[in-house]
């Protein structure tokens, strides 16, 4: 027995064990009180405070202050299915003390507490107690645990991963050639990919296509002035459109009607929240189908732009020229490609895509799913399956790479890799 094995004079094997809610790291008040006769009938926060002190070698240490009593140290370790907890007074593997009970009640809101933030298996060096993956802060701003740069995509057991099953490819018709019509005043119609962040809470929307009327420069290749967006047929005025542009506009109008996301509001019932989730999911599928329908028409257009809207509320009558980025659209189909690399004590899984066999890297910010763009390029490609979009969205949260410690790779992640191999190219290096 070494000093490193002892926490507050006790082995972790002598810590008290409390089971989590199934499939989570959540400890409920109901479970806690099934393990003790202690109860607090007034507010658990009255005369009580708790402060984080350290997190080392998987052990979180907190200081509990209860009214005028001496300070008590609380120790806990988060395991896969349960919490190990002790204190500097009298808790052991058979007895849960008053101080541990008070500490856990103070931590709980709405009758439960999620310990996921303290669950970092295989992330510490057992000898030094240090972590190559984590940054641990304890300063005047408070206590915090963050992943270090380069490990933002660290995968933990039971972390969510996109469903890899039933990949359905949307059939795409061949590209249709078109005539780019300009009137005698040099006016014509172009098309803008309107995009925003789905994380925004203010009128966020799925990417949609919106027509605009413009005046061309003398070179007949670039836009001199953006006149206004086209929201209906009346906005077109006396412009003459090709048959393909008429069809494009019809799809654009339909896109805008389903692009806006429904958002939850305070007081929504669980039934209402389920309805909102289902509506957004259905509209996401519909938007992808509309993009697939419009793509063969769009790639032949001569005037196309990208605009980051910052929300549907900003989609007003006239475009701002400085915000309109010239882009192009390609009829080539992107193929997702994964690379698994051995980094010593962990694996790293990269996501890239291929165009005509050429490997390209996603730009780290601004994928307008179901469209994707590579680093340093302004050429957009349309994904051919909704599952591809889900995969790109997941990996984009972690700069297109995730890390999996070898300690639990076989048990918790290898199944995901085998599922990927059924639908995508997976290279091992």
N, C-alpha and C positions, 0 to 999 in steps of 0.2 A: 504494500500500500504506500503510495507516494503522496506528497503534499498536493500534487495536481489533481489527485482523485477526490480530494476533499473540498466540499463547498459548505462553508459555515460549520466546519467540523463534521460533516456528514457526507457519506457517499451518495451519489445520485440514485443508487439502488435503494436507498432509504428514504427517498422523497415520496410524498403521497401522490397517488395516481388518480386523475380525474378524466373520464372519457369525453371526447368531443362529440358534437352532433354528427351523425353519420355523413360521410362525404365532405367534411369541412374541418376547419380548425376552430370552430365556434364552441365555447363553453356556455351553457345556459344556467340561469339561476336555479332552475328546476333540478338540474343535475347536481349542482353544488349543494343544494339543501337536502338532496337525497343522501349525502355523505356526512352530514353533521346535524346536530340538534340546535346549533346556534341560529339565532334569528335577529334581525334588526327591524323594529316596527316603526321607527321614525326614519327620516331621510338618512341613507347610508353615508352621505357626504358631510353630515353635521359633525364638526369637530375633528374631521379626519382628512388627511391629505396623503398623497403618494407621489413619489418622484423617482424617475429612472436615474440610475447611477452608472451602470456599465453593462456591456454585452460582450462576453468573451467566452470562447470555446463552447458556444451554444447556450451558455447560462446567462440569463437576464437577471440583474440585481436591481431591486427597487428599495427605497426607504419609505417606511410607513410611519406616519405621525398620527397618534390617536390621543386627542385632547392633551392632558398633562403628563401622559406616560412617556417613558424613555423611547427613543427611536428603535424601530425593529427592522431588520433587513429581511426582505422577501426574495427568495430565489426560485426561478422556474426555468424549465427546459421544455421546449415544444417538440414533441415527437409526432409521428405521422397520424396516429389515431387518438392520442391522449396528451394530457399535460402533466408533467412532473413538477411538483411544487413543495417548497419547504420554507422555513424561516429560521431566524437566529435564536429562537426561544425553544418551543417544544413540539414542533411538527415532526412526525416521522412517517414511515410507510403504513402505519396502522392508525394514526391519529392526525386529524386536520384541526389545527389550532384556531382559536378565536381571532388571532392576528391575520392568519391566512384568509379566513372567511371575510374579515373586514376589508382586507386589501382587494380581494376579488369582487366584492360588492361595490366598492368605490370605482373599480375599473368598468363595471357593467353599465350600459345604457340600454333601456328597454328590455331589461332582463337577460342580456347576453353580452359576450365579448368575443371578438374574432382575433385569435392569436396568430393569424397568417403572417403578420408583419415580423414575427420573431421566428418563423420557420425557415431555416436556411441549412438544410442537411448537406453534408460534404463540402461545406464552405470554409472550414477552419482547419488550420494546421494543429493537430492534437498536441504537439510538443511545444510550440511557441504561443499558441492561442490566437495567432493572427490570421487574417483572412485576405487572400489575393483577390477575392471577388467583391468584398463589402467595404464601404466607407462608413465609419461609425462616429457620429458627432455628439459631443456633450459639452455645450458651451452656454453662454448667457441667452442664446436664442432657443435653447431646449435640447432635447435628445432626439436623435434621428438616425436611421439606418438606411443607407442608399447603396445601390450597385455602382461599382466603379466604372469609369469610362472603358468601353471595350467589352463590358459584361452586362449591358443593359437588357440583353435578351436571355438572361439566365433562366433556364427552365427548371422548375421544381416539381416534385412528384404531384400528380393530379392537377397541375396547371392546365388551363384550357388550351386546346389545339383545334384548328379547323376540322370539321367533319370531312373525311376523305372517303366518299362513297357516292356512287351514282352520278359520275360526271357526265352531264348532258351537253353535247356540242350543238350550238345554234347554227343551222345551215345558212350559209351566206351566198347570195346571188352574185354573179359576175359584176364588175364595175361597169356603170353606164356612162358613156361619154356624154358631154353636155356642151351647150353653147353659152358662153359668158356674155350676156347682153348688156350693152351700155347705150344710153340714149344720146341725143345730140349735145346735151350739156355735160356729158361725161359722168352721168349718174348710173349706178347699178345696185345690185343686191349682193351682199356677202353673208358669211355665216360665222358665228362666234360660239366657241365652247365656253359656256358659263359654268364655273366651278367654285366651290368653297370648301371649307373644312367641315366635316360632319361632326366634329367635336364642338363646334360653336353652338350655343343655345339659341342664338338670335336668328330666326327665320332661315335656318340652314336647309339645304336642298341637295338633291342628287344632281350630278352634272347633266346639263341639258343643252340643247342647241337652240340658238336664237338668231334669227335673221336681222340684218341691219341694212339701211340704205346709206350709200357713201358717194362721194365725188372722187374721181380718180385723178392722179397726177398726170402731167404731160406725157410721162413715159408709158402710161396705160398699164402699169404693173403694180403700183403701190397706191395706198389710200391717201388722198389729200385731206379730206374732211369726212368725219362720221356724222351723218345727218340725224338719224334717229333709229331706234330699234323698231322692229316690225312685230307687233303683237296680234294683228289680225289683218284681213285682206284690205281693209280700208287704209292701213298704213302704207301700202305699196304705192298708192297713187296711180299715176299714169305710166309707171314703168312697165316695160314689156319683159316678160319672163319666159324662159324656156320651159318645156314640159317638165323637165327634171326639177327645175327650181319650184314650180308649182307644187309638185309632189313633195319636195323637201319641206316647203313651208307648212304643208298640212301636217306632216309628222312633227315639225317644230312646235306648232300650236298644241298638239296633243301631249308632247313631252312636258311643256311648261305646266300643264294642268295636273300632272302627277308627280312633278319633281319636288314640290315642297314637302318636307317631312312634318308629320304630326308630332307635337311635343306634349309631354306630360305636364300636368298642372297640379299645384298643391291641392290636396283633398280628393284627387282621383281615386276611385275605387279600384281594387285589383282587377275587376272585370273590364273597367275602362282602360287600364294599363295594358291588359292583354289585347284589347281591341286596337289600341294605338300601335303596338308591336306588330300585330298581324297586318295592319294597313300599310305600315312602312315596308314590311318585307314583301308584300304583294307589289307595291309601287317600285321597289328596287328591281324586282324581276321584270316588271313591265318596261322600265326605263332601259334595261339591257336589251330587251327584245326590240324596242324602238330604235336604239342605236344600231343594232344589227340590220334593221330594215333600211335605215337611212345611210348607212356607211358606203354602199356602192355608189350612191349619188353624191355624197359629200367629197370623196377623194378626188373627184374630177373638177371640183370648183376652184376657181382661180383666186378668190379673195376669202381667206379664212383666218380667224384670230382666236386667241385664248384670253379669257378675262377671269381673274379671281375676284368674285363679287363681294365677299365678306357677308353674304346673306341675301336672301331674296328681296328683302326690304330695300336694297340698293339698286335693284333692277328697275331703273326708271326710264324715261323716254329717250334720253340722248346718251350715247357712250362717251366716256372720257378717253381721248386719243392716247394720253400717256399711259393708260392702264390696258390698252389693247395690244397684245403681243402677237405679231405675225407668226403663224404656225402652218404646218401641213399635216395631212392625214394620209396614211399608207394603207393599201389593201393587203399588205403582207400580214400573215397571222403569227403572233408571238407564241412561242412554245416555252413553257416554264422548265427550268433546269435547276436541279439541286446539287450541291457539292458538300459532302461530309468530310471534314478534315480532322485528323488526330492531333490534338494539342497537348498530349502528355497525360495529364490527369483529367482531361475533359475533351469532349468532341464539340466541334462548331459546325453548324449547318447553315450554309449560305443559299440564298435564292437569287437566281439570275434569269434571263430569258434569252432565247435565240431567235434570230431572223435569218432565214435561209442558211441555217447552220452556223451563223456567226454569233458568238457569245456577247451579250450586252449586259451592262449593269444598270439597275434601276436608279433614277435620280432619287435622292433620299427624301425629298419633300415635294409634295404636289402631284401625286398620282390621282388622276381624275377618273377613278374606276367607274365603269369597266374599261376605260382607256388607260394605257401606260405609256411612259416616255423614258428614254435612257438618259444617262448623265450627259450634260452639255448639248443636248439635242432639242429641236423644236418639232420633231416629227412624232406624231402620235399613232399608236397601234390599238386596235380593238381586240380584247380578249374574246375567245370563242366559247367560253363556258362560265357559268355563274360561279362554279367552284374555284376556277382560276382566280376570279376577283376576290373571293373570300381568302384565298391563300396569300395573295399580294397584300391585301389589307392587313392581315395578321402580321406578316413579316415586316411591313413598312413601319410598324410600331417600334421595331427594334433595329432599324437601319439595315434590314434585310439579312440579319444573321442572328441565330440563337445559340446558346451554349448549354451543353448537358454534361454534368459531371459523370465520370465513368462509374462511380459508386452505384448509381441507381439507373444508369442508361438502359441496361437490359430489362429491368423490371418495369420501368415506367415510360420509356420513350421508344424503344426499338419497334414496338407495335405500330407507332405512327410512321416510322420510316418504311416499314414493310408495306403499309397501306399506300404511301406515296409512290412506291415502285410500281404499283399496278397501273398508274395513270401518267406518271411523269418520268423523265430521265433523272436518275440519281447516280451521281458519280462519287466514288470513294477515293480519297487521297491519303 
